[in-house]
Amino acid sequence: MAADLDVVNLFIIAGGTLVIPILVFLASFFLWPSVLIRVYYWYWRRTLGLQLRFADCGGYRFCYSYRGKPGMRPSILMLHGFSAHKDTWLTVVKYLPKHLHIVCVDMPGHEGTTRTNTEDYSIQGQVRRIHQFVRAVHLNRKPFHLVGTSMGGNVAGVYAACFPSDLCSMTLICPDGIKHPCETKFDNHLQDLEHNYTLNIPLIPTTPEEMEDMFRLCSHVRFKIPQQILQGLVDVRQPHNSFYEEVFMEIIGEKSRYALQEHLHLITTPLQVIWGKQDQVVDVSGANVIAEWVAGCRVDLLDNCGHSVVMEKPCRTAKLLLEFIILQQNSGSGTKKCS
């Protein structure tokens, strides 16, 4: 009888222990989904072994996460897209070897990196700031591999043109900044914006419904996202929407809109381009434009994939990225530059 009571007590204690986190989860899910989203990113950074750090440069602060130490393979610096953050790359980092030195930085003004003025938000301004970050963390002690997606791809390409000695190779994922021959659904909306500034920007959602529309625009894969999570994503972004609007108007402005296109002839870094065939934001025809300008450019096109390549095809992206880095390192010129 005593043994039975002990078992009952054990279940009561265990049940009580489980009930508390379950209640906290349910409360967060229904009442504070934005908190749950922040905890999610924190959990995955810890699970994947990424450490959070800050780099201060003369009053300017960069926020970044990293894993591993410089070794035989080149370090990898990852630049996220518009209105995103360093944790965008978690899905890809998951599939990369743990011994690689990986650095994911918040782009100028985004998430934990300092906000200043529009000069820093143009593509050239972002390139200057990223170069400042690279020097601050001594990433360019030896040539590294640079990765950029969307806006980050535009920045990465211009960076390669301006600071070629910093890099041993580079991967651009659905980069903007290209005059692609075919128009997309997003291009049509941009044309409407030029004539009517009161229209909403599809990449700056203000309601769960608009957030869902943004996912449909950016992803070919249809993710089933609960309404509470959509609301949480809106809540997380809402305080920053005026900043996002400022950045958006800057990067589609005359000086930045085709920055990558204007610097293609200066790129000598071994280049890989990864693009989703069903991209509705930046048309996949841009891959051919880049390949025509940059000799030896490797192009990897992904079936059943839209603009959000790192979210839709993280495993495939990581595999292609690693294959390219190893290929360049093992080649004659790559061995010389990356070793």
C-alpha contacts under 8 A as a table, 3 or more apart, distances in Angstrom:
res1	aa1	res2	aa2	distance
1	M	4	D	5.02
1	M	5	L	6.28
2	A	5	L	5.07
2	A	6	D	6.21
3	A	6	D	5.00
3	A	7	V	6.33
4	D	7	V	5.09
4	D	8	V	6.24
5	L	8	V	4.95
5	L	9	N	5.99
6	D	9	N	5.02
6	D	10	L	6.04
7	V	10	L	4.95
7	V	11	F	6.30
8	V	11	F	5.17
8	V	12	I	6.20
9	N	12	I	4.98
9	N	13	I	6.11
10	L	13	I	5.17
10	L	14	A	5.99
11	F	14	A	4.97
11	F	15	G	5.70
12	I	15	G	5.01
12	I	16	G	5.99
13	I	16	G	5.08
13	I	17	T	6.12
14	A	17	T	5.01
14	A	18	L	6.26
15	G	18	L	5.13
15	G	19	V	5.95
16	G	19	V	5.04
16	G	20	I	6.51
17	T	20	I	5.91
17	T	21	P	7.45
18	L	21	P	5.86
18	L	22	I	6.27
19	V	22	I	5.06
19	V	23	L	5.97
20	I	23	L	5.20
20	I	24	V	6.19
21	P	24	V	4.93
21	P	25	F	6.01
22	I	25	F	5.05
22	I	26	L	6.16
23	L	26	L	5.08
23	L	27	A	6.00
24	V	27	A	5.13
24	V	28	S	6.07
25	F	28	S	5.10
25	F	29	F	5.99
25	F	36	L	7.62
26	L	29	F	4.96
26	L	30	F	6.12
27	A	30	F	5.42
27	A	31	L	5.42
27	A	32	W	6.86
28	S	31	L	5.31
28	S	32	W	4.43
28	S	33	P	5.27
28	S	34	S	7.93
28	S	35	V	6.53
28	S	36	L	5.72
29	F	32	W	6.03
29	F	33	P	4.71
29	F	36	L	6.53
29	F	228	Q	6.54
29	F	229	I	7.40
30	F	33	P	6.30
30	F	228	Q	6.26
32	W	35	V	5.51
32	W	36	L	6.83
32	W	232	G	7.14
33	P	36	L	4.98
33	P	37	I	6.33
33	P	228	Q	6.22
33	P	229	I	5.88
33	P	231	Q	7.12
33	P	232	G	4.48
33	P	233	L	7.85
34	S	37	I	5.10
34	S	38	R	6.45
34	S	229	I	7.61
34	S	231	Q	7.74
34	S	232	G	4.08
34	S	233	L	6.28
34	S	235	D	6.10
34	S	236	V	5.68
35	V	38	R	5.22
35	V	39	V	6.25
35	V	232	G	7.74
36	L	39	V	5.08
36	L	40	Y	6.06
37	I	40	Y	4.95
37	I	41	Y	6.48
37	I	229	I	7.80
37	I	232	G	7.05
37	I	233	L	7.51
38	R	41	Y	5.33
38	R	42	W	6.29
39	V	42	W	4.99
39	V	43	Y	5.98
40	Y	43	Y	5.13
40	Y	44	W	6.26
41	Y	44	W	5.20
41	Y	45	R	6.14
41	Y	87	D	6.77
42	W	45	R	5.27
42	W	46	R	6.36
43	Y	46	R	5.26
43	Y	47	T	6.08
44	W	47	T	4.85
44	W	48	L	5.96
44	W	90	L	7.34
45	R	48	L	5.30
45	R	49	G	6.12
45	R	50	L	4.97
45	R	51	Q	7.08
45	R	87	D	7.83
45	R	90	L	7.25
46	R	49	G	5.05
46	R	50	L	5.84
46	R	51	Q	7.24
47	T	50	L	7.71
48	L	90	L	7.95
48	L	93	V	7.67
48	L	94	K	6.43
49	G	67	R	6.21
50	L	65	S	5.90
50	L	66	Y	5.18
50	L	67	R	4.83
51	Q	65	S	5.23
51	Q	66	Y	5.41
51	Q	67	R	6.43
52	L	63	C	7.49
52	L	64	Y	5.95
52	L	65	S	4.38
52	L	66	Y	6.78
53	R	63	C	6.05
53	R	64	Y	5.47
53	R	65	S	5.88
53	R	66	Y	7.80
54	F	61	R	6.56
54	F	62	F	5.51
54	F	63	C	4.63
54	F	64	Y	6.18
55	A	61	R	5.61
55	A	62	F	5.09
55	A	63	C	6.61
55	A	64	Y	7.94
55	A	133	F	7.34
55	A	136	A	6.74
55	A	137	V	7.03
56	D	59	G	6.44
56	D	60	Y	5.66
56	D	61	R	4.46
56	D	62	F	6.42
56	D	136	A	7.65
57	C	60	Y	5.02
57	C	61	R	6.19
57	C	132	Q	7.55
57	C	133	F	7.73
57	C	136	A	6.75
60	Y	113	T	7.98
60	Y	114	T	5.98
61	R	113	T	5.64
61	R	114	T	5.39
62	F	105	V	7.26
62	F	106	D	6.86
62	F	108	P	7.77
62	F	112	G	6.80
62	F	113	T	4.46
62	F	114	T	6.54
62	F	133	F	7.01
63	C	105	V	6.09
63	C	106	D	5.72
63	C	111	E	7.83
63	C	112	G	5.02
63	C	113	T	5.10
64	Y	86	K	6.79
64	Y	103	V	6.91
64	Y	104	C	5.54
64	Y	105	V	4.14
64	Y	106	D	5.95
65	S	86	K	7.26
65	S	103	V	5.87
65	S	104	C	5.32
65	S	105	V	6.47
66	Y	101	H	7.24
66	Y	102	I	5.40
66	Y	103	V	4.41
66	Y	104	C	6.24
67	R	98	K	7.43
67	R	100	L	7.38
67	R	101	H	5.68
67	R	102	I	5.31
67	R	103	V	6.80
68	G	98	K	6.68
68	G	99	H	5.57
68	G	100	L	5.65
68	G	101	H	4.36
68	G	102	I	6.55
69	K	99	H	7.37
69	K	100	L	6.95
69	K	101	H	4.77
70	P	73	R	7.44
70	P	74	P	6.95
70	P	75	S	5.87
70	P	100	L	7.31
70	P	101	H	5.29
71	G	74	P	6.91
71	G	75	S	7.67
71	G	100	L	7.32
71	G	101	H	7.26
72	M	339	S	6.88
73	R	100	L	6.78
73	R	326	I	7.85
73	R	329	Q	7.78
73	R	338	C	7.39
73	R	339	S	7.51
74	P	100	L	7.86
74	P	101	H	7.47
74	P	142	K	7.92
74	P	143	P	6.89
74	P	144	F	5.03
74	P	145	H	6.17
74	P	168	C	7.77
74	P	325	I	7.95
74	P	338	C	6.00
74	P	339	S	7.56
75	S	100	L	6.82
75	S	101	H	4.84
75	S	102	I	5.96
75	S	103	V	7.69
75	S	139	L	7.59
75	S	143	P	7.91
75	S	144	F	4.95
75	S	145	H	6.06
76	I	100	L	7.82
76	I	101	H	6.28
76	I	102	I	4.85
76	I	103	V	6.10
76	I	144	F	5.95
76	I	145	H	4.77
76	I	146	L	5.85
76	I	147	V	7.19
77	L	102	I	6.18
77	L	103	V	4.86
77	L	104	C	6.01
77	L	105	V	7.67
77	L	144	F	7.34
77	L	145	H	6.36
77	L	146	L	5.02
77	L	147	V	6.07
78	M	86	K	7.91
78	M	89	W	7.52
78	M	102	I	7.72
78	M	103	V	6.23
78	M	104	C	4.90
78	M	105	V	6.71
78	M	146	L	6.24
78	M	147	V	4.77
78	M	148	G	5.84
79	L	86	K	7.46
79	L	104	C	6.64
79	L	105	V	6.42
79	L	106	D	7.51
79	L	107	M	6.84
79	L	146	L	7.90
79	L	147	V	6.08
79	L	148	G	4.55
79	L	149	T	6.56
79	L	152	G	4.85
79	L	153	G	7.22
79	L	156	A	7.34
80	H	84	A	6.30
80	H	85	H	6.12
80	H	86	K	6.29
80	H	88	T	6.65
80	H	89	W	7.48
80	H	105	V	7.83
80	H	106	D	7.37
80	H	107	M	6.97
80	H	148	G	6.07
80	H	149	T	5.63
80	H	150	S	7.39
80	H	151	M	7.22
80	H	152	G	5.04
80	H	153	G	7.92
81	G	84	A	5.64
81	G	85	H	7.57
81	G	148	G	7.52
81	G	149	T	5.51
81	G	150	S	5.02
81	G	151	M	4.62
81	G	152	G	4.82
81	G	153	G	7.54
82	F	150	S	7.20
82	F	151	M	5.55
82	F	152	G	7.39
82	F	244	Y	7.88
82	F	248	F	7.72
83	S	110	H	6.84
83	S	204	I	8.00
83	S	244	Y	6.15
84	A	88	T	6.60
84	A	110	H	7.25
84	A	111	E	7.98
85	H	88	T	5.74
85	H	105	V	7.65
85	H	106	D	5.30
85	H	107	M	7.15
85	H	110	H	6.38
85	H	111	E	6.02
86	K	89	W	6.23
86	K	104	C	5.16
86	K	105	V	5.25
86	K	106	D	5.01
86	K	107	M	7.88
87	D	90	L	5.31
87	D	104	C	7.56
88	T	91	T	7.15
88	T	310	V	7.61
88	T	311	M	7.92
89	W	92	V	5.39
89	W	93	V	6.07
89	W	104	C	7.22
89	W	310	V	6.89
90	L	93	V	4.98
90	L	94	K	6.09
91	T	94	K	5.47
91	T	95	Y	7.45
91	T	310	V	6.72
91	T	311	M	6.56
91	T	314	P	5.62
91	T	315	C	7.91
92	V	95	Y	5.61
92	V	96	L	6.83
92	V	310	V	6.25
92	V	314	P	4.73
92	V	315	C	6.39
92	V	317	T	6.88
92	V	318	A	5.55
93	V	96	L	5.13
93	V	318	A	7.36
95	Y	314	P	7.51
95	Y	315	C	5.82
95	Y	318	A	5.92
95	Y	319	K	7.68
96	L	100	L	7.46
96	L	318	A	6.02
96	L	319	K	7.73
96	L	322	L	7.55
97	P	100	L	5.84
98	K	101	H	7.99
106	D	109	G	7.77
106	D	110	H	5.63
106	D	111	E	6.17
106	D	112	G	6.49
106	D	113	T	5.79
107	M	110	H	5.36
107	M	111	E	7.97
107	M	113	T	6.71
107	M	126	Q	7.41
107	M	130	I	7.66
107	M	152	G	7.99
108	P	113	T	5.77
108	P	114	T	6.48
108	P	115	R	6.64
108	P	120	D	6.74
108	P	121	Y	6.70
108	P	126	Q	6.24
108	P	129	R	6.94
108	P	130	I	7.92
109	G	112	G	7.52
109	G	113	T	5.24
109	G	114	T	5.07
109	G	115	R	4.00
109	G	116	T	6.97
109	G	121	Y	7.69
110	H	113	T	5.62
110	H	114	T	7.50
110	H	115	R	7.40
116	T	120	D	6.92
117	N	120	D	5.91
117	N	121	Y	7.09
118	T	121	Y	4.93
118	T	122	S	6.58
118	T	246	E	7.24
118	T	247	V	7.07
118	T	250	E	6.92
119	E	122	S	5.94
119	E	125	G	5.62
120	D	123	I	7.93
120	D	124	Q	7.75
120	D	125	G	4.16
120	D	126	Q	5.44
120	D	128	R	7.94
120	D	129	R	7.13
121	Y	124	Q	7.98
121	Y	125	G	5.69
121	Y	126	Q	5.69
121	Y	247	V	5.66
121	Y	250	E	6.52
121	Y	251	I	7.25
122	S	125	G	4.97
122	S	126	Q	6.12
122	S	247	V	7.45
122	S	250	E	5.55
122	S	251	I	5.54
122	S	255	K	7.44
122	S	256	S	5.91
123	I	126	Q	5.12
123	I	127	V	6.19
123	I	154	N	7.15
123	I	155	V	5.69
123	I	158	V	7.84
123	I	251	I	6.47
123	I	256	S	5.41
123	I	259	A	6.92
124	Q	127	V	4.99
124	Q	128	R	6.33
124	Q	155	V	7.43
124	Q	158	V	7.48
124	Q	256	S	7.42
125	G	128	R	5.20
125	G	129	R	6.39
126	Q	129	R	5.06
126	Q	130	I	6.07
126	Q	155	V	6.68
127	V	130	I	5.16
127	V	131	H	6.13
127	V	155	V	5.76
127	V	156	A	7.52
127	V	158	V	7.01
127	V	159	Y	5.62
128	R	131	H	5.16
128	R	132	Q	6.23
129	R	132	Q	4.89
129	R	133	F	6.28
130	I	133	F	4.91
130	I	134	V	6.15
131	H	134	V	4.99
131	H	135	R	6.32
131	H	159	Y	7.79
132	Q	135	R	5.33
132	Q	136	A	6.15
133	F	136	A	4.94
133	F	137	V	6.31
134	V	137	V	5.58
134	V	138	H	5.93
134	V	139	L	5.13
134	V	140	N	6.29
135	R	138	H	4.82
135	R	139	L	6.36
135	R	140	N	6.52
136	A	139	L	7.82
138	H	141	R	5.73
139	L	142	K	7.14
139	L	144	F	7.27
140	N	143	P	5.71
140	N	144	F	6.71
140	N	166	D	5.47
140	N	167	L	7.87
142	K	166	D	7.15
142	K	338	C	7.31
143	P	165	S	6.89
143	P	166	D	4.91
143	P	167	L	4.48
143	P	168	C	5.00
143	P	337	K	6.64
143	P	338	C	5.88
144	F	166	D	6.56
144	F	167	L	4.88
144	F	168	C	5.47
144	F	169	S	7.03
144	F	338	C	7.18
145	H	167	L	5.88
145	H	168	C	5.80
145	H	169	S	4.95
145	H	170	M	5.32
145	H	171	T	7.71
145	H	325	I	7.52
146	L	156	A	6.71
146	L	167	L	6.94
146	L	169	S	6.65
146	L	170	M	4.70
146	L	171	T	6.31
147	V	152	G	7.94
147	V	153	G	7.05
147	V	156	A	6.75
147	V	170	M	5.81
147	V	171	T	4.75
147	V	172	L	5.89
147	V	173	I	7.59
148	G	151	M	7.53
148	G	152	G	4.39
148	G	153	G	3.81
148	G	154	N	7.33
148	G	155	V	7.27
148	G	156	A	5.52
148	G	171	T	6.61
148	G	172	L	5.22
148	G	173	I	6.09
148	G	175	P	7.34
149	T	152	G	4.78
149	T	153	G	4.33
149	T	154	N	7.70
149	T	172	L	6.02
149	T	173	I	4.49
149	T	174	C	5.90
149	T	175	P	5.59
150	S	153	G	4.98
150	S	154	N	6.55
150	S	173	I	6.45
150	S	174	C	5.31
150	S	175	P	4.10
150	S	176	D	5.19
150	S	307	H	7.96
151	M	154	N	5.08
151	M	155	V	6.38
151	M	175	P	6.26
151	M	176	D	5.75
151	M	177	G	7.76
152	G	155	V	4.99
152	G	156	A	5.97
152	G	175	P	7.15
153	G	156	A	4.91
153	G	157	G	6.08
153	G	172	L	5.08
153	G	173	I	6.17
153	G	174	C	7.06
153	G	175	P	4.34
153	G	176	D	6.66
154	N	157	G	5.34
154	N	158	V	6.42
154	N	175	P	5.39
154	N	176	D	5.46
154	N	177	G	5.52
154	N	259	A	7.00
154	N	260	L	5.35
155	V	158	V	5.32
155	V	159	Y	6.00
155	V	260	L	7.54
156	A	159	Y	4.93
156	A	160	A	6.23
156	A	170	M	7.93
156	A	172	L	7.32
157	G	160	A	5.17
157	G	161	A	6.48
157	G	172	L	7.35
157	G	260	L	5.87
157	G	263	H	7.51
157	G	264	L	7.53
157	G	267	I	7.49
158	V	161	A	5.01
158	V	162	C	6.21
158	V	259	A	7.01
158	V	260	L	5.68
158	V	263	H	6.00
158	V	264	L	7.90
159	Y	162	C	5.10
159	Y	163	F	5.74
159	Y	164	P	7.55
160	A	163	F	5.35
160	A	164	P	4.94
160	A	166	D	7.95
160	A	167	L	7.03
160	A	170	M	7.94
160	A	267	I	6.01
160	A	268	T	7.74
160	A	269	T	6.64
161	A	164	P	5.92
161	A	263	H	6.14
161	A	264	L	7.33
161	A	266	L	5.03
161	A	267	I	4.72
161	A	268	T	7.39
162	C	266	L	7.95
163	F	166	D	5.77
163	F	167	L	7.59
164	P	167	L	5.67
164	P	267	I	7.49
164	P	268	T	7.09
164	P	269	T	6.46
165	S	168	C	7.72
167	L	170	M	7.29
167	L	269	T	6.83
168	C	269	T	6.52
168	C	270	P	7.10
168	C	334	G	6.75
168	C	337	K	5.61
168	C	338	C	5.52
169	S	269	T	5.49
169	S	270	P	4.80
169	S	271	L	6.03
169	S	325	I	7.14
169	S	328	Q	7.25
169	S	334	G	7.99
170	M	269	T	6.77
170	M	270	P	6.31
170	M	271	L	5.05
170	M	272	Q	6.21
171	T	271	L	5.92
171	T	272	Q	4.64
171	T	273	V	5.71
171	T	274	I	7.31
171	T	321	L	7.19
172	L	175	P	5.92
172	L	271	L	7.65
172	L	272	Q	6.30
172	L	273	V	4.89
172	L	274	I	6.29
173	I	273	V	5.89
173	I	274	I	4.76
173	I	275	W	5.78
173	I	309	V	7.37
174	C	273	V	7.52
174	C	274	I	6.38
174	C	275	W	4.93
174	C	276	G	7.15
174	C	282	V	6.67
174	C	284	V	7.43
174	C	307	H	6.40
174	C	309	V	7.79
175	P	178	I	7.54
175	P	282	V	7.40
176	D	257	R	7.86
176	D	258	Y	7.76
176	D	260	L	7.51
176	D	282	V	6.23
177	G	256	S	7.18
177	G	257	R	5.24
177	G	258	Y	4.06
177	G	259	A	5.35
177	G	260	L	4.82
177	G	261	Q	6.01
178	I	257	R	7.80
178	I	258	Y	5.37
178	I	259	A	7.59
178	I	260	L	6.10
178	I	261	Q	4.97
178	I	286	G	6.16
178	I	289	V	7.75
179	K	258	Y	6.63
179	K	261	Q	6.81
179	K	286	G	6.98
179	K	289	V	7.96
180	H	183	E	7.25
180	H	282	V	7.78
180	H	283	D	6.40
180	H	284	V	7.81
180	H	285	S	5.67
180	H	286	G	4.57
180	H	289	V	6.93
181	P	285	S	6.34
181	P	286	G	7.24
182	C	283	D	6.35
182	C	285	S	6.52
183	E	187	D	5.82
183	E	188	N	7.22
183	E	283	D	6.64
184	T	187	D	5.05
184	T	188	N	6.52
184	T	280	Q	5.28
184	T	281	V	6.09
184	T	282	V	6.71
184	T	283	D	5.97
185	K	188	N	5.32
185	K	189	H	6.58
185	K	280	Q	5.72
185	K	281	V	6.75
186	F	189	H	5.04
186	F	190	L	6.29
186	F	217	L	7.90
186	F	280	Q	6.37
186	F	281	V	5.04
186	F	282	V	7.64
187	D	190	L	5.01
187	D	191	Q	6.37
187	D	281	V	7.15
187	D	282	V	7.96
188	N	191	Q	5.18
188	N	192	D	6.46
189	H	192	D	5.01
189	H	193	L	6.23
190	L	193	L	4.93
190	L	194	E	6.39
191	Q	194	E	5.24
191	Q	195	H	7.01
192	D	195	H	5.45
192	D	196	N	6.09
192	D	199	L	7.94
193	L	196	N	4.87
193	L	197	Y	5.31
193	L	198	T	7.67
193	L	199	L	6.20
193	L	201	I	7.99
194	E	197	Y	6.55
196	N	199	L	6.06
200	N	204	I	7.55
200	N	205	P	7.96
201	I	204	I	5.44
201	I	205	P	7.35
202	P	205	P	6.25
202	P	210	E	7.36
202	P	213	D	7.61
202	P	214	M	5.97
203	L	214	M	6.07
204	I	241	N	6.62
204	I	244	Y	7.13
204	I	245	E	7.51
205	P	208	P	7.62
205	P	210	E	4.93
205	P	211	M	5.10
205	P	214	M	7.08
205	P	234	V	6.91
206	T	210	E	6.35
206	T	211	M	7.16
206	T	234	V	6.11
206	T	238	Q	6.68
207	T	210	E	5.17
207	T	211	M	6.17
207	T	231	Q	7.09
207	T	234	V	6.25
208	P	211	M	4.89
208	P	212	E	6.19
208	P	227	Q	6.88
208	P	230	L	5.08
208	P	231	Q	5.15
208	P	234	V	6.43
209	E	212	E	5.11
209	E	213	D	6.29
210	E	213	D	4.87
210	E	214	M	6.17
211	M	214	M	5.05
211	M	215	F	6.43
211	M	230	L	6.45
211	M	233	L	7.81
211	M	234	V	6.94
212	E	215	F	5.14
212	E	216	R	6.35
212	E	230	L	7.14
213	D	216	R	5.02
213	D	217	L	6.20
214	M	217	L	5.02
214	M	218	C	6.10
215	F	218	C	5.15
215	F	219	S	5.60
215	F	222	R	7.98
215	F	223	F	8.00
216	R	219	S	5.41
216	R	220	H	6.89
216	R	222	R	6.93
217	L	220	H	7.68
217	L	280	Q	6.17
217	L	281	V	7.05
218	C	279	D	7.07
218	C	280	Q	6.55
218	C	281	V	6.51
218	C	306	G	6.02
218	C	307	H	4.99
218	C	308	S	5.63
219	S	222	R	6.76
219	S	279	D	7.58
219	S	305	C	6.84
219	S	306	G	4.73
219	S	307	H	5.92
219	S	308	S	5.54
219	S	309	V	8.00
219	S	312	E	7.06
220	H	278	Q	6.33
220	H	279	D	7.39
220	H	304	N	6.36
220	H	305	C	5.19
220	H	306	G	4.57
220	H	307	H	7.72
220	H	312	E	7.91
221	V	304	N	7.13
221	V	305	C	6.59
221	V	306	G	7.38
221	V	312	E	6.49
225	I	229	I	6.57
225	I	230	L	6.69
226	P	229	I	5.39
226	P	230	L	6.44
227	Q	230	L	5.04
227	Q	231	Q	6.17
228	Q	231	Q	5.04
228	Q	232	G	6.14
229	I	232	G	4.82
229	I	233	L	6.16
230	L	233	L	5.13
230	L	234	V	6.32
231	Q	234	V	5.05
231	Q	235	D	6.14
232	G	235	D	4.97
232	G	236	V	6.16
233	L	236	V	5.17
233	L	237	R	6.34
234	V	237	R	5.24
234	V	238	Q	5.76
235	D	238	Q	5.20
235	D	239	P	7.61
236	V	239	P	7.16
237	R	240	H	5.51
237	R	241	N	6.39
238	Q	241	N	5.37
239	P	242	S	7.60
240	H	243	F	5.31
240	H	244	Y	6.26
241	N	244	Y	4.89
241	N	245	E	6.13
242	S	245	E	5.10
242	S	246	E	6.33
243	F	246	E	5.03
243	F	247	V	6.28
244	Y	247	V	5.10
244	Y	248	F	5.93
245	E	248	F	5.01
245	E	249	M	6.16
246	E	249	M	5.45
246	E	250	E	6.34
247	V	250	E	5.04
247	V	251	I	6.21
248	F	251	I	5.33
248	F	252	I	6.27
249	M	252	I	5.42
249	M	253	G	6.00
250	E	253	G	5.08
250	E	256	S	6.99
251	I	255	K	7.75
251	I	256	S	4.97
251	I	257	R	5.57
252	I	256	S	6.10
252	I	257	R	4.47
253	G	256	S	5.64
253	G	257	R	5.57
254	E	257	R	5.82
254	E	258	Y	7.74
255	K	258	Y	7.48
255	K	259	A	6.89
256	S	259	A	4.92
258	Y	261	Q	5.26
258	Y	262	E	6.31
259	A	262	E	5.18
259	A	263	H	6.43
260	L	263	H	5.19
260	L	264	L	6.12
261	Q	264	L	5.39
261	Q	290	I	7.81
262	E	265	H	7.40
263	H	266	L	5.45
263	H	267	I	6.91
264	L	267	I	5.42
264	L	290	I	7.06
264	L	293	W	6.12
264	L	294	V	6.62
265	H	293	W	6.15
265	H	294	V	6.89
267	I	294	V	6.72
268	T	294	V	7.37
270	P	296	G	7.24
270	P	297	C	6.83
270	P	328	Q	7.48
271	L	294	V	7.74
271	L	296	G	7.44
271	L	297	C	5.06
271	L	298	R	6.34
272	Q	297	C	5.78
272	Q	298	R	4.66
272	Q	299	V	5.92
272	Q	300	D	7.60
272	Q	324	F	7.23
273	V	287	A	6.71
273	V	297	C	7.30
273	V	298	R	6.11
273	V	299	V	4.78
273	V	300	D	6.11
274	I	299	V	6.06
274	I	300	D	4.80
274	I	301	L	5.83
274	I	302	L	7.42
274	I	317	T	7.79
275	W	279	D	7.64
275	W	284	V	6.19
275	W	287	A	7.19
275	W	299	V	7.92
275	W	300	D	6.51
275	W	301	L	4.99
275	W	302	L	6.10
275	W	306	G	7.96
275	W	307	H	7.50
275	W	309	V	7.24
276	G	279	D	5.40
276	G	284	V	6.71
276	G	301	L	5.82
276	G	302	L	4.77
276	G	303	D	6.48
276	G	304	N	7.18
276	G	305	C	4.52
276	G	306	G	4.76
276	G	307	H	6.00
276	G	308	S	7.98
276	G	309	V	6.35
277	K	284	V	5.74
277	K	301	L	6.10
277	K	302	L	5.74
277	K	303	D	5.68
277	K	304	N	6.75
277	K	305	C	5.97
277	K	306	G	6.43
278	Q	283	D	7.94
278	Q	284	V	7.42
278	Q	303	D	7.48
278	Q	304	N	6.41
278	Q	305	C	5.50
278	Q	306	G	4.57
278	Q	307	H	7.43
279	D	282	V	6.02
279	D	283	D	5.66
279	D	284	V	6.28
279	D	305	C	6.88
279	D	306	G	3.91
279	D	307	H	4.57
280	Q	283	D	6.24
280	Q	306	G	6.58
280	Q	307	H	6.64
281	V	307	H	6.26
282	V	286	G	7.52
282	V	307	H	7.11
283	D	286	G	6.03
284	V	287	A	5.77
284	V	288	N	7.97
285	S	288	N	5.60
285	S	289	V	6.87
286	G	289	V	5.00
286	G	290	I	6.38
287	A	290	I	5.27
287	A	291	A	6.20
287	A	299	V	6.88
288	N	291	A	4.97
288	N	292	E	6.09
289	V	292	E	5.30
289	V	293	W	6.63
290	I	293	W	5.29
290	I	294	V	6.07
290	I	297	C	7.74
291	A	294	V	5.30
291	A	295	A	6.81
291	A	296	G	7.55
291	A	297	C	5.34
291	A	298	R	7.47
291	A	299	V	7.38
292	E	295	A	7.15
294	V	297	C	5.73
300	D	320	L	7.95
302	L	305	C	5.91
305	C	308	S	7.60
305	C	309	V	6.50
305	C	312	E	6.45
305	C	313	K	7.25
306	G	309	V	6.36
306	G	312	E	7.62
308	S	311	M	5.46
308	S	312	E	6.03
309	V	312	E	5.09
309	V	313	K	5.43
309	V	314	P	6.93
309	V	317	T	7.42
310	V	313	K	5.67
310	V	314	P	4.78
310	V	317	T	6.69
311	M	314	P	5.78
313	K	316	R	5.45
313	K	317	T	5.99
314	P	317	T	5.05
314	P	318	A	6.11
315	C	318	A	5.22
315	C	319	K	6.24
316	R	319	K	5.12
316	R	320	L	6.17
317	T	320	L	5.24
317	T	321	L	6.01
318	A	321	L	5.08
318	A	322	L	6.10
319	K	322	L	5.27
319	K	323	E	6.08
320	L	323	E	5.09
320	L	324	F	6.18
321	L	324	F	5.30
321	L	325	I	6.33
322	L	325	I	5.13
322	L	326	I	6.17
323	E	326	I	5.30
323	E	327	L	6.01
324	F	327	L	4.98
324	F	328	Q	6.11
325	I	328	Q	5.27
325	I	329	Q	6.11
326	I	329	Q	5.02
326	I	330	N	5.99
327	L	330	N	5.22
327	L	331	S	6.11
327	L	334	G	7.82
328	Q	331	S	5.16
328	Q	333	S	7.42
328	Q	334	G	4.48
328	Q	335	T	7.04
329	Q	332	G	7.77
329	Q	333	S	7.74
329	Q	334	G	4.25
329	Q	335	T	4.54
329	Q	336	K	7.87
329	Q	337	K	7.78
329	Q	338	C	5.91
329	Q	339	S	7.36
330	N	334	G	6.16
330	N	335	T	5.44
331	S	334	G	5.07
331	S	335	T	5.81
332	G	335	T	5.43
332	G	336	K	6.55
333	S	336	K	5.21
333	S	337	K	6.32
334	G	337	K	5.20
334	G	338	C	5.73
334	G	339	S	7.94
335	T	338	C	5.44
335	T	339	S	5.59
336	K	339	S	6.01
